[in-house]
Amino acid sequence: MQGPEASADPRSADGAVTGAAMLPALNALRVPGEPTRRLTVGVFPGAGDVHLYHALDSGYFQQAGLEVNLVEVVSSDQQMAGWNDGDYDVMHTSPDHLLRGLLKRDPVAVRAEGIGELAVHRRPGSPLPTDRWAVDNAQSAFAFVLRAVLADVADAPVTDSQLLAVGGTLQRFQALPTAAVDGTTLHPPFDVLAAEKGYPRLGGHLQVAPDLITNVVITPRATAGTWHTRAYLEVCRMSTAEVLTAGARGIEAALLRHGLPAAAARAAVPGLLGPAGLSTSPDVTLRGMEAVAGLRRRFTPAWQPPCPLESLIGPRREH
């Protein structure tokens, strides 16, 4: 016979999850006698961090013996520089950064995460040879997705000279109405918000690179197997499962509590509940890394990975 916790609905009246049943499991993650471990985590702002917001708001990291501080960045260059300077213990970022050979401290990917489909949006009208496309970095995965979508879906390939470095997704979204650029690559909630503002979608990464891993959790190899990293990843897993169980109302509630505007919280839901969203497998697979490498190789033919792709994948989570 099941106990009351097994049959309890984890959702509250507003759709948020209560998490009462998680407390025993979270307590078990702590190592007896170990002090609370402080972790500084480098992230891009966006709805894809909803499981982190939910875990923080619910006290799950603290319950697991962790003091987690999220530090938001505005560009991949800033994030990589912070990693190399030792500012972050953990980083949520594009797996493509591992392939560029620029990261120090021997990083490995220990968890895959879906932030929603990467979609290309442009002002109304067909792409033109004079278009300027906003990117974070011309050598980033988001830029390669943009180029693949324009070439394969829109039949409008672009050159390096058409790419304009603007910054992270928020900064690129904010650049659209300024007329400084004609289009860019976005993810939830920015994709829906852009369409609502009159910037229609041209295509997305599921059309040109469906196996692409869009986001990974990175740690130094030396700490990938420690108790605090395992606890961090387990909290991410459990919090993501709770948010998925709560559904649209739970996602909106978590994002609103974090301070996102209501329109952004609502716009994030379709992508986060879609095929490239929160339900993405947490396993960092060789197939997924090969898709990331294949996209880079397509647009930089002379590129070679700095090391075997398998070596960039950290220890697998025990099931």
Solvent accessible surface area in square Angstrom, and as a share of the most:
residue,aa,sasa,rsa
1,M,244,1.09
2,Q,138,0.61
3,G,39,0.37
4,P,118,0.74
5,E,105,0.47
6,A,67,0.52
7,S,85,0.55
8,A,63,0.49
9,D,86,0.44
10,P,49,0.31
11,R,116,0.42
12,S,47,0.30
13,A,97,0.75
14,D,81,0.42
15,G,3,0.03
16,A,12,0.09
17,V,13,0.08
18,T,78,0.45
19,G,4,0.04
20,A,67,0.52
21,A,59,0.46
22,M,15,0.07
23,L,77,0.38
24,P,78,0.49
25,A,45,0.35
26,L,0,0.00
27,N,73,0.38
28,A,83,0.64
29,L,44,0.22
30,R,94,0.34
31,V,53,0.30
32,P,128,0.81
33,G,85,0.81
34,E,78,0.35
35,P,102,0.64
36,T,66,0.38
37,R,90,0.33
38,R,180,0.66
39,L,2,0.01
40,T,38,0.22
41,V,0,0.00
42,G,0,0.00
43,V,1,0.00
44,F,49,0.21
45,P,28,0.18
46,G,9,0.09
47,A,0,0.00
48,G,8,0.07
49,D,11,0.06
50,V,0,0.00
51,H,4,0.02
52,L,0,0.00
53,Y,2,0.01
54,H,3,0.01
55,A,0,0.00
56,L,64,0.32
57,D,75,0.39
58,S,43,0.28
59,G,25,0.24
60,Y,3,0.01
61,F,3,0.01
62,Q,134,0.60
63,Q,56,0.25
64,A,0,0.00
65,G,1,0.01
66,L,1,0.00
67,E,90,0.40
68,V,17,0.10
69,N,85,0.44
70,L,34,0.17
71,V,50,0.29
72,E,84,0.37
73,V,1,0.01
74,V,80,0.46
75,S,21,0.13
76,S,2,0.01
77,D,74,0.38
78,Q,80,0.35
79,Q,0,0.00
80,M,11,0.05
81,A,52,0.40
82,G,6,0.05
83,W,0,0.00
84,N,40,0.21
85,D,111,0.57
86,G,43,0.42
87,D,79,0.41
88,Y,10,0.04
89,D,45,0.23
90,V,3,0.02
91,M,0,0.00
92,H,4,0.02
93,T,1,0.00
94,S,16,0.10
95,P,2,0.01
96,D,1,0.00
97,H,5,0.02
98,L,7,0.04
99,L,0,0.00
100,R,42,0.15
101,G,48,0.46
102,L,92,0.46
103,L,22,0.11
104,K,130,0.55
105,R,82,0.30
106,D,77,0.40
107,P,14,0.09
108,V,0,0.00
109,A,0,0.00
110,V,14,0.08
111,R,18,0.07
112,A,2,0.02
113,E,11,0.05
114,G,5,0.05
115,I,18,0.09
116,G,0,0.00
117,E,31,0.14
118,L,1,0.01
119,A,1,0.00
120,V,0,0.00
121,H,4,0.02
122,R,2,0.01
123,R,93,0.34
124,P,91,0.57
125,G,55,0.53
126,S,84,0.54
127,P,29,0.18
128,L,90,0.45
129,P,119,0.75
130,T,111,0.65
131,D,2,0.01
132,R,112,0.41
133,W,1,0.00
134,A,1,0.00
135,V,4,0.02
136,D,17,0.09
137,N,28,0.14
138,A,36,0.28
139,Q,64,0.28
140,S,6,0.04
141,A,8,0.06
142,F,30,0.12
143,A,0,0.00
144,F,1,0.00
145,V,0,0.00
146,L,0,0.00
147,R,32,0.12
148,A,0,0.00
149,V,0,0.00
150,L,0,0.00
151,A,25,0.19
152,D,80,0.41
153,V,59,0.34
154,A,29,0.22
155,D,121,0.63
156,A,22,0.17
157,P,96,0.61
158,V,13,0.08
159,T,77,0.45
160,D,91,0.47
161,S,105,0.68
162,Q,23,0.10
163,L,21,0.11
164,L,78,0.39
165,A,76,0.59
166,V,50,0.29
167,G,7,0.07
168,G,2,0.02
169,T,10,0.06
170,L,55,0.27
171,Q,45,0.20
172,R,3,0.01
173,F,26,0.11
174,Q,100,0.44
175,A,13,0.10
176,L,5,0.02
177,P,87,0.55
178,T,88,0.51
179,A,73,0.57
180,A,44,0.34
181,V,4,0.02
182,D,8,0.04
183,G,0,0.00
184,T,0,0.00
185,T,2,0.01
186,L,0,0.00
187,H,12,0.05
188,P,1,0.01
189,P,3,0.02
190,F,17,0.07
191,D,21,0.11
192,V,42,0.24
193,L,23,0.11
194,A,0,0.00
195,A,50,0.39
196,E,99,0.45
197,K,125,0.53
198,G,35,0.34
199,Y,31,0.12
200,P,61,0.39
201,R,110,0.40
202,L,42,0.21
203,G,2,0.02
204,G,0,0.00
205,H,2,0.01
206,L,56,0.28
207,Q,106,0.47
208,V,30,0.17
209,A,13,0.10
210,P,87,0.55
211,D,61,0.32
212,L,14,0.07
213,I,20,0.10
214,T,10,0.06
215,N,17,0.09
216,V,0,0.00
217,V,0,0.00
218,I,0,0.00
219,T,1,0.01
220,P,17,0.11
221,R,100,0.36
222,A,95,0.73
223,T,38,0.22
224,A,5,0.04
225,G,43,0.42
226,T,42,0.25
227,W,39,0.14
228,H,12,0.05
229,T,3,0.01
230,R,139,0.51
231,A,1,0.00
232,Y,1,0.00
233,L,19,0.10
234,E,33,0.15
235,V,0,0.00
236,C,0,0.00
237,R,81,0.29
238,M,20,0.09
239,S,0,0.00
240,T,11,0.07
241,A,48,0.37
242,E,19,0.09
243,V,2,0.01
244,L,59,0.29
245,T,70,0.41
246,A,6,0.05
247,G,17,0.17
248,A,41,0.32
249,R,145,0.53
250,G,4,0.04
251,I,0,0.00
252,E,54,0.24
253,A,12,0.10
254,A,1,0.01
255,L,0,0.00
256,L,83,0.41
257,R,108,0.39
258,H,76,0.34
259,G,59,0.57
260,L,32,0.16
261,P,92,0.58
262,A,69,0.54
263,A,49,0.38
264,A,10,0.08
265,A,0,0.00
266,R,109,0.40
267,A,1,0.01
268,A,0,0.00
269,V,16,0.09
270,P,84,0.53
271,G,17,0.16
272,L,0,0.00
273,L,77,0.38
274,G,18,0.17
275,P,116,0.73
276,A,11,0.09
277,G,0,0.00
278,L,11,0.06
279,S,74,0.48
280,T,49,0.29
281,S,62,0.40
282,P,38,0.24
283,D,45,0.23
284,V,7,0.04
285,T,55,0.32
286,L,62,0.31
287,R,166,0.60
288,G,3,0.03
289,M,0,0.00
290,E,88,0.39
291,A,23,0.18
292,V,2,0.01
293,A,1,0.01
294,G,32,0.30
295,L,12,0.06
296,R,9,0.03
297,R,96,0.35
298,R,106,0.39
299,F,39,0.16
300,T,31,0.18
301,P,108,0.68
302,A,98,0.76
303,W,36,0.13
304,Q,129,0.57
305,P,39,0.25
306,P,76,0.48
307,C,43,0.26
308,P,90,0.57
309,L,19,0.10
310,E,100,0.45
311,S,41,0.26
312,L,10,0.05
313,I,31,0.16
314,G,9,0.09
315,P,78,0.49
316,R,155,0.57
317,R,70,0.25
318,E,159,0.71
319,H,178,0.79
